[in-house]
């Protein structure tokens, strides 16, 4: 007898764009099917309790009244939506008007279809019964609509809260990664400046060379601290500049080599990933030895991973076995790998035979969706210096 349909109570402050035509048609068709089924059930119930002349008459009256109310209510709701004026009070007024006018219009249509006089169709007794049925059904539909709307609002609130939490976690992670990758060993800067000061007076040409290498390194470090990823070719160039500065400070006490195959040059990696490992090798492996030592940095593909190594010829685990792997630089690398790759990446320390240490980083070549994280094979080739 009345539309068994979803009744929405939107937020008065919401101003949503008008839905597309196909969405409106699909919604109207779905609503009409529900109304037809609901009204048929009402007609069946009235016939079962002995109201009306029979099931056919009750069905005609029920469908005529129900569809009329549905059409008027949808027209009023559509009109309010188009004017961005759909609020709870206005929707309530539209429902009352649709109920009154739809009942009158539906009884008139049903009377004409069944050949019943209008005076009989609008008899006081029949109108009273129809009014009570319509009011009861309207209250049920209203409660159903309010419940569905409330559930939708709660679901939206939960989704919004989850999204905000995820956004906050992403922001915090980005800030933490930027803070980690922006760390520069302060002793390196102080020692380099002290070396530069002494070279200015004794060897101006070497001082200019040292200053140029330091400038390249600091510029690259600053750019890397602002980036989310860089290629191995870029990272190896930064490390080459860094080691060039150290080589001028330490002289023949430091030898180094960088080996970057062509098939690894353009692979993206976290910025400044290897710098803490190189600093660790210098600080604990080379600078403490009178005779100095050697550092080798390499990269290679291993199946679906890329393996990066920083090898030194220092004392290895033998000097301070209780502190191996717990330095700030190593913790830095491990935290960044865990934050970016989870368990798919690792940092391991192994003994370098006959002496020294190998820091090995393993990164996945493929992201969780299965796409190759490499951006193509470049032609940077190998960068070597000894």
C-alpha positions as CSV (number, residue, x, y, z in Angstrom):
1,X,0.0,0.0,0.0
2,X,2.9,2.3,0.6
3,X,6.5,2.2,-0.8
4,X,8.7,-0.3,1.1
5,X,11.8,1.6,0.2
6,X,14.9,3.0,1.7
7,X,14.4,6.4,3.2
8,X,17.5,8.5,3.7
9,X,18.1,11.2,6.3
10,X,21.2,13.0,5.0
11,X,23.2,15.5,6.9
12,X,21.9,19.0,6.3
13,X,25.4,20.3,5.7
14,X,26.2,17.7,3.0
15,X,26.0,18.9,-0.6
16,X,26.6,15.9,-2.7
17,X,26.7,16.1,-6.5
18,X,23.7,14.9,-8.4
19,X,24.0,11.2,-9.3
20,X,24.2,10.1,-12.9
21,X,21.1,9.2,-14.9
22,X,21.8,5.5,-15.0
23,X,22.3,5.4,-11.3
24,X,18.9,7.1,-10.8
25,X,17.2,4.7,-13.2
26,X,18.7,1.7,-11.5
27,X,17.8,2.9,-8.1
28,X,14.2,3.7,-9.2
29,X,13.8,0.2,-10.7
30,X,15.1,-1.5,-7.6
31,X,12.8,0.6,-5.4
32,X,9.8,-0.2,-7.7
33,X,10.4,-3.9,-7.4
34,X,10.6,-3.7,-3.6
35,X,7.4,-1.6,-3.5
36,X,5.5,-4.0,-5.8
37,X,6.5,-7.0,-3.7
38,X,5.7,-5.2,-0.4
39,X,2.3,-4.1,-1.6
40,X,1.4,-7.6,-2.8
41,X,2.2,-8.9,0.7
42,X,-0.1,-6.2,2.2
43,X,-2.9,-7.2,-0.2
44,X,-2.4,-10.8,0.7
45,X,-2.6,-10.0,4.4
46,X,-5.7,-7.8,4.0
47,X,-7.4,-10.6,2.1
48,X,-6.4,-13.2,4.8
49,X,-8.1,-11.1,7.5
50,X,-11.3,-10.6,5.4
51,X,-10.8,-6.9,4.5
52,X,-12.0,-5.9,1.0
53,X,-14.0,-7.7,-1.6
54,X,-11.1,-10.1,-2.6
55,X,-7.5,-10.4,-3.4
56,X,-7.7,-8.8,-6.8
57,X,-9.4,-5.7,-5.5
58,X,-7.0,-5.4,-2.6
59,X,-4.0,-5.9,-4.9
60,X,-5.2,-3.2,-7.3
61,X,-5.8,-0.8,-4.4
62,X,-2.5,-1.7,-2.7
63,X,-0.4,-1.3,-5.9
64,X,-2.1,1.9,-7.0
65,X,-1.7,3.6,-3.6
66,X,1.8,2.3,-3.0
67,X,3.2,3.2,-6.4
68,X,1.5,6.6,-6.2
69,X,3.2,7.4,-2.9
70,X,6.5,6.1,-4.2
71,X,6.4,8.3,-7.3
72,X,5.4,11.4,-5.3
73,X,8.0,10.8,-2.7
74,X,10.7,10.2,-5.2
75,X,9.7,13.3,-7.1
76,X,9.8,15.5,-4.0
77,X,13.2,14.0,-2.9
78,X,14.7,14.5,-6.4
79,X,13.4,18.1,-6.5
80,X,15.1,18.8,-3.1
81,X,18.3,17.1,-4.1
82,X,18.5,19.1,-7.3
83,X,18.2,22.3,-5.3
84,X,20.7,21.1,-2.7
85,X,17.9,21.5,-0.1
86,X,17.4,17.9,1.1
87,X,17.3,18.2,4.9
88,X,15.5,16.1,7.5
89,X,12.5,18.6,8.1
90,X,12.0,19.0,4.4
91,X,12.1,15.3,3.7
92,X,9.6,14.8,6.5
93,X,7.2,17.3,4.9
94,X,7.7,15.6,1.5
95,X,6.8,12.2,3.1
96,X,3.6,13.6,4.7
97,X,2.5,15.2,1.4
98,X,3.4,12.1,-0.6
99,X,1.4,9.9,1.9
100,X,-1.7,12.1,1.8
101,X,-1.7,12.9,-1.9
102,X,-0.5,9.4,-2.9
103,X,-3.3,7.7,-0.9
104,X,-6.0,9.9,-2.5
105,X,-4.5,9.5,-6.0
106,X,-4.0,5.8,-5.7
107,X,-7.6,5.2,-4.4
108,X,-8.9,7.2,-7.3
109,X,-6.9,5.3,-9.9
110,X,-7.9,1.9,-8.3
111,X,-11.6,2.9,-8.3
112,X,-11.4,3.8,-12.1
113,X,-9.6,0.5,-12.9
114,X,-12.2,-1.6,-10.9
115,X,-15.2,0.4,-12.1
116,X,-16.0,1.6,-8.5
117,X,-17.6,4.9,-8.0
118,X,-15.4,7.6,-6.5
119,X,-17.9,8.2,-3.7
120,X,-17.4,4.6,-2.5
121,X,-13.7,4.8,-2.9
122,X,-13.4,7.8,-0.6
123,X,-15.9,6.5,2.0
124,X,-14.9,7.5,5.5
125,X,-14.6,3.9,6.7
126,X,-12.3,2.9,3.9
127,X,-10.1,6.1,4.2
128,X,-9.7,5.4,8.0
129,X,-8.5,1.9,7.4
130,X,-6.2,3.0,4.6
131,X,-4.8,5.7,6.8
132,X,-4.0,3.4,9.7
133,X,-2.3,0.9,7.3
134,X,-0.3,3.7,5.6
135,X,0.7,5.2,8.9
136,X,1.9,1.9,10.3
137,X,3.8,1.0,7.2
138,X,5.3,4.6,7.0
139,X,6.6,4.3,10.6
140,X,8.2,0.9,9.8
141,X,9.8,2.3,6.6
142,X,11.0,5.4,8.5
143,X,12.6,3.3,11.2
144,X,14.2,1.1,8.6
145,X,15.5,4.1,6.7
146,X,16.9,5.7,9.8
147,X,18.6,2.5,10.9
148,X,20.2,2.0,7.4
149,X,21.3,5.6,7.4
150,X,22.8,5.3,10.9
151,X,24.6,2.1,10.0
152,X,26.0,3.9,6.8
153,X,27.1,6.9,8.9
154,X,28.9,4.6,11.4
155,X,30.6,2.6,8.6
156,X,31.7,5.9,7.0
157,X,33.0,7.1,10.3
158,X,35.0,3.9,10.9
159,X,36.4,4.1,7.3
160,X,37.3,7.7,7.8
161,X,39.0,7.0,11.1
162,X,41.0,4.1,9.6
163,X,42.0,6.3,6.6
164,X,43.1,9.1,8.9
165,X,45.1,6.6,11.0
166,X,46.8,5.2,7.9
167,X,47.6,8.7,6.7
168,X,49.1,9.7,10.0
169,X,51.2,6.5,10.0
170,X,52.4,7.2,6.5
171,X,53.3,10.8,7.5
172,X,55.1,9.6,10.6
173,X,57.0,6.9,8.6
174,X,58.0,9.5,6.0
175,X,59.3,11.9,8.6
176,X,61.2,9.1,10.4
177,X,62.8,7.9,7.1
178,X,63.8,11.4,6.2
179,X,65.3,11.9,9.6
180,X,67.2,8.7,9.3
181,X,68.5,9.2,5.8
182,X,69.5,12.9,6.6
183,X,72.0,11.8,9.3
184,X,75.5,12.8,8.4
185,X,78.5,11.7,10.5
186,X,79.6,14.9,12.2
187,X,83.1,13.7,12.8
188,X,83.5,13.3,9.0
189,X,82.7,17.0,8.5
190,X,84.9,18.2,11.3
191,X,87.9,16.0,10.2
192,X,87.4,17.1,6.6
193,X,87.3,20.8,7.4
194,X,90.4,20.3,9.6
195,X,92.2,18.6,6.7
196,X,91.1,21.3,4.3
197,X,92.4,24.0,6.7
198,X,95.9,22.4,6.8
199,X,96.0,21.8,3.0
200,X,95.1,25.5,2.2
201,X,98.6,26.5,3.4
202,X,100.6,23.4,2.5
203,X,99.0,22.3,-0.8
204,X,96.4,24.6,-2.3
205,X,95.8,22.4,-5.4
206,X,94.9,19.4,-3.2
207,X,92.8,21.7,-1.0
208,X,90.8,22.8,-4.1
209,X,90.4,19.1,-5.1
210,X,89.3,18.2,-1.6
211,X,86.8,21.1,-1.5
212,X,85.4,20.1,-4.9
213,X,84.9,16.5,-3.7
214,X,83.3,17.7,-0.5
215,X,81.0,20.0,-2.4
216,X,79.8,17.2,-4.7
217,X,79.2,14.9,-1.7
218,X,77.3,17.5,0.3
219,X,75.2,18.5,-2.7
220,X,74.3,14.9,-3.5
221,X,73.6,14.2,0.2
222,X,71.2,17.1,0.4
223,X,69.4,16.0,-2.7
224,X,69.1,12.5,-1.4
225,X,67.7,13.6,1.9
226,X,64.7,15.1,0.0
227,X,64.1,12.1,-2.3
228,X,62.2,8.9,-1.6
229,X,64.4,6.8,-3.9
230,X,67.4,7.0,-6.1
231,X,69.2,4.7,-8.5
232,X,72.2,2.6,-7.6
233,X,74.2,4.6,-10.1
234,X,73.4,7.9,-8.2
235,X,74.1,6.3,-4.9
236,X,77.5,4.9,-6.0
237,X,78.5,8.3,-7.3
238,X,77.7,9.8,-3.9
239,X,79.8,7.1,-2.2
240,X,82.6,7.7,-4.7
241,X,82.7,11.4,-3.8
242,X,82.6,10.5,-0.1
243,X,85.4,8.1,-0.3
244,X,87.4,10.5,-2.4
245,X,87.3,13.0,0.5
246,X,88.4,10.3,2.9
247,X,91.2,9.2,0.6
248,X,92.6,12.8,0.6
249,X,92.5,12.8,4.4
250,X,93.9,9.4,4.9
251,X,96.3,9.3,2.0
252,X,97.8,5.8,1.1
253,X,96.1,4.4,4.3
254,X,92.8,4.1,2.3
255,X,92.2,2.2,-0.9
256,X,88.7,1.6,-2.3
257,X,86.8,0.2,-5.3
258,X,83.2,0.5,-6.4
259,X,81.8,-2.3,-8.7
260,X,78.4,-1.6,-10.2
261,X,77.3,-3.9,-13.0
262,X,75.3,-2.5,-15.9
263,X,72.2,-4.6,-15.0
264,X,72.1,-3.0,-11.5
265,X,72.8,0.7,-12.4
266,X,69.2,1.8,-12.8
267,X,67.7,-0.1,-9.9
268,X,65.9,2.2,-7.4
269,X,67.0,1.9,-3.8
270,X,66.4,4.0,-0.7
271,X,68.6,7.1,-0.6
272,X,71.8,7.0,1.3
273,X,71.2,3.3,2.2
274,X,74.9,2.3,2.0
275,X,76.5,5.5,3.4
276,X,76.1,4.4,7.1
277,X,77.7,1.1,6.2
278,X,80.6,2.8,4.5
279,X,81.0,5.1,7.4
280,X,81.0,2.2,9.8
281,X,83.7,0.4,7.8
282,X,85.8,3.6,7.8
283,X,85.4,4.3,11.5
284,X,85.8,0.8,12.9
285,X,87.7,-1.0,10.1
286,X,90.2,1.4,8.5
287,X,90.9,4.5,10.5
288,X,91.9,2.6,13.6
289,X,94.6,0.7,11.8
290,X,98.1,2.3,11.4
291,X,98.5,0.5,8.1
292,X,95.0,1.5,7.0
293,X,93.0,-0.9,4.7
294,X,90.7,-1.3,1.8
295,X,86.9,-0.9,1.3
296,X,85.1,-2.6,-1.6
297,X,81.5,-1.7,-2.5
298,X,79.6,-4.0,-4.9
299,X,76.1,-4.8,-6.3
300,X,74.8,-7.9,-8.0
301,X,71.4,-9.5,-8.9
302,X,70.5,-12.7,-7.2
303,X,67.3,-14.1,-8.6
304,X,64.5,-11.7,-7.6
305,X,66.8,-9.8,-5.2
306,X,69.7,-7.4,-5.5
307,X,72.6,-7.9,-3.1
308,X,74.7,-4.9,-2.0
309,X,77.9,-5.4,-0.1
310,X,80.4,-3.2,1.8
311,X,83.6,-5.1,2.5
312,X,86.5,-3.8,4.6
313,X,89.9,-5.3,5.6
314,X,89.7,-4.0,9.2
315,X,89.9,-6.0,12.4
316,X,86.5,-7.5,11.9
317,X,84.6,-9.1,14.9
318,X,87.8,-9.7,16.9
319,X,88.2,-6.2,18.4
320,X,84.8,-5.5,19.9
321,X,82.7,-8.6,19.6
322,X,80.1,-7.4,22.1
323,X,79.2,-4.3,20.0
324,X,79.2,-5.7,16.5
325,X,76.0,-4.9,14.7
326,X,74.7,-2.6,17.4
327,X,76.1,0.7,16.1
328,X,74.0,3.7,15.2
329,X,74.7,3.4,11.5
330,X,73.7,-0.3,11.4
331,X,70.6,0.3,13.5
332,X,69.7,3.1,11.0
333,X,69.9,0.8,8.0
334,X,68.0,-2.0,9.7
335,X,65.2,0.3,10.7
336,X,64.9,1.8,7.2
337,X,64.8,-1.7,5.7
338,X,62.2,-2.9,8.1
339,X,60.0,0.2,7.5
340,X,60.2,0.0,3.7
341,X,60.4,-3.7,3.0
342,X,59.3,-5.6,6.1
343,X,60.8,-9.1,6.2
344,X,61.6,-9.0,2.5
345,X,64.9,-7.2,3.1
346,X,67.8,-7.9,5.4
347,X,71.2,-6.7,6.6
348,X,73.7,-9.3,7.7
349,X,77.3,-9.0,8.9
350,X,79.8,-11.8,8.2
351,X,83.5,-12.3,8.7
352,X,85.8,-11.3,5.8
353,X,88.6,-13.8,5.3
354,X,91.4,-13.4,6.3
355,X,90.3,-10.4,8.2
356,X,87.7,-7.6,8.1
357,X,83.9,-7.5,7.8
358,X,81.3,-7.8,5.1
359,X,78.0,-5.9,5.5
360,X,75.5,-7.5,3.1
361,X,72.1,-5.9,2.2
362,X,69.5,-7.9,0.3
363,X,66.6,-6.0,-1.3
364,X,63.7,-7.4,-3.4
365,X,63.6,-6.6,-7.1
366,X,59.9,-7.0,-7.1
367,X,57.2,-5.1,-5.2
368,X,54.2,-6.8,-3.4
369,X,52.1,-6.6,-6.6
370,X,54.8,-8.4,-8.6
371,X,56.0,-5.4,-10.7
372,X,59.7,-5.0,-11.4
373,X,61.0,-2.2,-9.2
374,X,63.8,-1.6,-11.6
375,X,63.2,1.3,-14.0
376,X,65.2,-0.2,-16.9
377,X,68.8,-1.2,-17.5
378,X,71.0,1.8,-17.7
379,X,74.5,2.3,-19.0
380,X,76.2,3.7,-16.0
381,X,78.6,0.7,-16.0
382,X,81.2,0.3,-13.4
383,X,82.8,2.9,-11.3
384,X,86.2,1.9,-10.1
385,X,88.9,3.6,-8.2
386,X,91.8,2.2,-6.1
